[in-house]
Amino acid sequence: MAPDTAPLASWVGRSESVVDVIDPIRVRQLAATLGDAARLASPAAAALPAGWHWAWFNPLALPSGLGDDGHPHRGDFLPPVRLPRRMWAGSRLTWHRVFTVGSAVTRDSRILSVQARSGRGGDMVFVTVGHRYHDDGGTLLDEEHDIVYRAAASDRERAALSALGVRVRAGEHAFERAGARQQAVHADSVLLFRYSAATFNGHRIHYDVDYCRDVEGYPGLVVHGPLLATLLLGFVENTLAPGRFVQSFAFRARRPSFAIGPLHLHAAGAFVDCAMDVWSTDNLGAVAIDARVKLG
């Protein structure tokens, strides 16, 4: 039986607005984290790359306002879902203009839906948040962000995750779906820590390996969903279609990836009507992030 979300229904429609400045300091931090030497040297020389906006507008909570997982307590803007585990389930983004370094941007956010589900993976609650980003020139980006809250890992799930870690460390790897073009990703604990720092993300699954293993049952540090999405967008902007404007990007997280072995980015091959399927594969080669990108 799915969890009762009736008490959370009043959160639908709740809104907040946050103003932030796309400052060059955080641009340089992201550039250093993602290996962009040119942007590290000249952070304001070009528009903000697609996906980098996730380093801004994040909640700033005092230590007393944090939960055991490192996230701010629920029940303010986000509903007080009682399920303990939280993951980024996916997003749908449409850019209207690029973000300019140095500009002040407002993000207007609204809770769009709260839905409960129950299945083989246990109880889950999905919260969808709509964001609109705008500056003095009008709308920059429309985004819908899906957050999934899950029950604590069962003994069966913990055993499966532990077995996954054993298989990865034994060198097992085969692509579930191989792209015509591929790029390997070295996602280690340093990359995850620096991305967490640049995005002010205190979620302990990304840097506290003891918490990952002992509390949430994962075999290693969890790679951020938005980090993988940003790497896919960088794959598009820097390799597949350099100089082109990304108009839209939609992705769904199918399974987590961990900082315990190889990860890869994939592209279907060629753009058709300016669109292409791109995806990431996890430590065993299974599809982790499934996405579709469209160029302007």
C-alpha positions in Angstrom: 0.0 0.0 0.0 1.4 3.4 -1.0 2.0 5.9 1.8 -0.7 8.4 2.7 0.1 11.8 1.2 -3.2 13.4 2.2 -1.5 15.4 5.0 1.0 16.7 2.4 -1.6 17.9 0.0 -1.6 21.4 1.4 2.0 21.8 0.2 0.9 21.7 -3.4 1.0 25.3 -4.6 3.4 26.5 -1.9 5.9 28.9 -3.4 9.1 30.7 -2.7 11.5 33.1 -4.5 15.3 33.3 -4.2 17.6 35.9 -5.7 21.2 35.0 -6.4 24.1 36.5 -8.4 25.9 34.3 -11.0 29.2 35.3 -9.5 32.6 34.4 -11.1 33.9 32.8 -7.9 31.5 29.9 -8.1 32.0 29.7 -11.9 35.7 29.2 -11.2 35.0 26.6 -8.5 32.8 24.6 -11.0 35.4 25.0 -13.7 38.1 23.6 -11.5 35.8 20.8 -10.4 34.8 19.8 -14.0 38.2 20.4 -15.6 37.4 23.5 -17.7 40.8 25.2 -17.8 39.7 28.1 -20.1 36.8 29.0 -17.9 38.9 28.8 -14.8 41.2 31.4 -16.3 38.4 33.6 -17.6 35.1 32.9 -15.7 33.1 35.7 -17.3 34.4 35.4 -20.8 31.3 33.4 -22.0 27.8 32.4 -21.0 27.2 30.0 -18.2 27.3 26.4 -19.5 24.0 24.4 -19.4 23.4 22.8 -16.0 25.9 25.0 -14.1 23.0 27.0 -12.7 22.5 24.2 -10.1 25.4 25.7 -8.1 23.2 28.7 -7.2 19.8 29.2 -5.4 20.4 26.4 -2.9 19.1 26.6 0.7 21.4 27.9 3.4 20.5 26.3 6.7 22.1 26.7 10.1 23.5 23.4 11.6 20.5 23.3 13.9 18.3 23.3 10.8 19.8 20.1 9.2 18.6 16.6 9.4 20.7 13.5 10.0 21.3 13.2 6.2 22.8 16.7 5.9 19.8 18.2 4.1 17.7 21.0 5.6 14.8 19.8 7.7 11.6 19.2 5.7 8.4 21.0 6.4 9.2 24.6 5.3 9.1 24.9 1.5 9.4 21.1 0.8 6.7 18.9 2.4 7.6 16.9 5.6 7.8 13.5 3.9 8.8 11.0 6.6 10.6 8.5 4.3 14.3 8.8 5.1 16.1 8.5 1.8 16.1 11.3 -0.8 17.3 11.2 -4.4 17.1 13.5 -7.5 14.8 11.5 -9.7 14.9 13.7 -12.9 14.3 17.1 -14.5 12.8 18.7 -17.5 14.5 22.0 -18.6 13.8 24.5 -21.3 16.2 27.4 -21.8 15.0 30.6 -23.3 18.3 32.6 -23.0 21.7 31.9 -21.5 22.7 32.9 -18.0 25.2 35.8 -18.0 28.0 35.7 -15.4 27.7 38.7 -13.1 23.9 39.0 -13.5 21.3 38.9 -10.6 18.8 36.1 -11.2 15.5 35.3 -9.4 14.3 31.8 -9.1 10.5 31.5 -8.5 9.6 28.0 -7.2 6.3 26.2 -6.7 5.3 22.8 -5.5 3.5 21.2 -8.4 2.6 17.8 -7.1 3.0 15.2 -4.3 2.4 11.6 -5.3 2.8 8.3 -3.4 3.8 5.0 -5.0 4.6 1.6 -3.8 6.2 -1.2 -5.7 9.1 -3.7 -5.6 11.4 -1.0 -4.3 9.1 -0.2 -1.4 7.2 2.9 -0.5 8.1 6.1 -2.4 6.9 9.7 -2.5 7.6 11.9 -5.5 7.6 15.7 -5.1 7.7 17.8 -8.3 8.9 21.4 -8.0 8.6 23.9 -10.8 11.3 26.6 -11.1 11.3 29.7 -13.3 14.5 31.7 -13.5 14.5 35.3 -14.8 16.6 38.4 -14.8 16.0 42.0 -16.0 15.7 40.7 -19.6 12.9 38.2 -18.9 12.8 34.4 -18.5 16.0 32.5 -18.7 14.9 28.9 -17.9 11.9 26.9 -17.0 12.6 23.7 -15.0 10.6 20.9 -13.4 12.5 18.9 -10.8 11.4 15.5 -9.5 12.5 14.5 -6.0 11.9 11.0 -4.8 11.8 10.0 -1.1 12.2 6.3 -0.3 11.8 4.0 2.6 14.9 2.8 4.4 16.8 0.0 2.5 15.4 -3.5 3.3 17.8 -6.3 4.1 17.1 -7.6 0.6 18.1 -4.3 -1.0 21.2 -4.0 1.2 22.3 -7.5 0.1 21.8 -6.6 -3.6 23.7 -3.3 -3.2 26.5 -5.1 -1.4 26.7 -7.7 -4.2 26.8 -4.9 -6.8 29.8 -3.5 -5.1 31.6 -6.9 -5.1 30.9 -7.3 -8.8 32.2 -3.8 -9.6 35.4 -4.4 -7.6 35.9 -7.7 -9.3 36.0 -5.9 -12.7 32.6 -7.0 -14.1 31.4 -4.5 -16.7 29.2 -4.7 -19.8 27.2 -1.9 -21.4 23.4 -2.4 -21.3 23.2 0.1 -24.2 26.4 1.4 -25.9 26.3 4.7 -27.6 27.9 5.5 -31.0 30.0 8.0 -29.1 31.2 7.5 -25.6 33.2 9.3 -23.0 34.6 7.8 -19.8 34.1 9.6 -16.5 36.4 9.3 -13.5 34.0 10.0 -10.6 36.0 9.6 -7.4 35.5 11.0 -3.9 37.5 14.2 -4.7 35.2 15.1 -7.6 32.1 14.4 -5.5 33.4 16.4 -2.6 34.3 19.4 -4.7 30.9 19.3 -6.6 29.1 19.1 -3.2 31.1 22.1 -2.0 30.6 24.2 -5.2 26.8 23.5 -5.0 26.6 23.8 -1.2 25.1 20.4 -1.1 25.4 18.8 2.4 23.7 15.5 1.6 26.0 13.0 3.3 25.5 10.2 0.6 28.0 12.2 -1.6 31.0 12.5 0.8 30.5 10.4 4.0 31.2 6.8 3.0 30.4 5.4 6.5 27.0 7.0 6.4 26.4 5.6 2.9 27.3 2.1 3.9 26.0 1.9 7.5 22.8 4.1 7.3 21.6 4.0 3.7 23.0 0.7 2.6 25.0 1.9 -0.5 28.3 0.2 -1.5 30.0 3.5 -1.9 29.6 7.3 -2.3 26.6 8.1 -4.5 27.4 10.3 -7.6 25.1 13.3 -7.7 22.2 13.1 -10.3 22.7 16.7 -11.3 26.5 16.1 -11.7 25.8 13.3 -14.2 23.3 15.5 -16.0 25.8 18.4 -16.1 28.5 16.0 -17.5 26.0 14.9 -20.2 25.2 18.5 -21.1 29.0 19.2 -21.2 29.4 16.2 -23.5 26.9 17.8 -25.8 28.2 21.4 -25.6 31.9 20.6 -25.8 32.1 17.4 -28.0 28.9 16.6 -29.8 27.7 20.1 -30.8 30.3 22.7 -29.9 29.0 26.3 -30.2 25.3 25.2 -30.3 22.7 26.4 -27.9 21.0 23.8 -25.8 17.3 24.5 -26.0 15.9 21.7 -23.8 17.1 18.7 -21.8 15.0 16.1 -20.0 16.4 13.3 -17.9 15.3 10.5 -15.6 17.5 8.7 -13.1 17.0 5.0 -13.5 19.5 3.8 -10.9 22.3 5.3 -8.8 26.0 5.4 -9.7 28.8 5.1 -7.2 32.3 6.3 -6.8 33.7 2.7 -6.9 34.4 2.1 -10.6 34.1 3.3 -14.2 31.2 5.5 -15.5 30.5 6.4 -19.1 28.6 9.0 -21.1 26.9 7.9 -24.3 25.3 9.6 -27.3 23.0 7.9 -29.9 25.0 9.0 -32.9 23.5 11.9 -34.9 21.1 14.7 -34.2 17.6 14.2 -35.8 15.6 17.4 -36.0 18.2 18.9 -33.6 17.4 16.2 -31.0 19.4 13.2 -29.7 19.2 10.6 -27.0 22.1 10.7 -24.5 22.6 8.7 -21.4 25.1 7.6 -18.7 25.9 4.1 -17.6 26.8 3.0 -14.1 29.7 1.0 -12.6 28.4 -2.2 -14.2 27.4 -0.7 -17.5 23.6 -0.4 -16.9 21.8 2.7 -17.9 21.8 5.1 -15.0 20.6 8.5 -16.4 18.4 8.4 -19.5 18.1 11.8 -21.3 17.1 13.6 -24.4 18.6 16.9 -25.5 17.4 19.3 -28.2 19.5 22.1 -29.7 18.2 25.5 -30.6 
